[in-house]
Amino acid sequence: MSSFEKITSFADNKLRKYLKDDPNIEIRNIHGTGFLLEDKN
């Protein structure tokens, strides 16, 4: 795992915890790249 993936994974976990109760936000994993933060509105 590259350092970029580690940072991305760490940021993903923090964002998921922070935004987990917001039904308007979805965090989708993009294999090999990181993640996509989407606003459902």
Legacy VTK file of the C-alpha trace (Angstrom):
# vtk DataFile Version 3.0
C-alpha trace
ASCII
DATASET POLYDATA
POINTS 41 float
0.000 0.000 0.000
1.451 3.360 -0.982
1.568 6.299 1.401
-1.159 7.997 -0.696
-3.493 5.034 -0.155
-2.775 5.050 3.574
-3.591 8.746 3.839
-6.698 8.264 1.726
-7.818 5.322 3.844
-7.236 7.309 7.045
-9.205 10.290 5.676
-11.986 7.965 4.498
-12.371 6.462 7.989
-12.446 9.890 9.639
-15.008 11.224 7.157
-17.224 8.161 7.527
-17.297 8.567 11.308
-17.999 12.295 11.071
-20.689 12.035 8.373
-22.311 8.688 9.243
-25.520 10.278 10.570
-26.036 12.552 7.553
-28.468 10.869 5.119
-27.575 13.354 2.356
-23.928 12.271 2.128
-22.606 9.048 0.626
-18.958 7.969 0.580
-18.217 5.427 -2.131
-14.967 3.496 -2.476
-13.217 3.643 -5.836
-10.958 0.605 -6.061
-7.299 1.513 -6.381
-7.958 5.259 -6.250
-9.585 6.268 -2.972
-13.130 7.398 -2.427
-15.858 9.654 -3.812
-17.881 11.941 -1.568
-21.378 12.483 -2.978
-24.166 14.838 -1.965
-27.474 13.055 -2.595
-29.447 16.306 -2.980
LINES 1 42
41 0 1 2 3 4 5 6 7 8 9 10 11 12 13 14 15 16 17 18 19 20 21 22 23 24 25 26 27 28 29 30 31 32 33 34 35 36 37 38 39 40
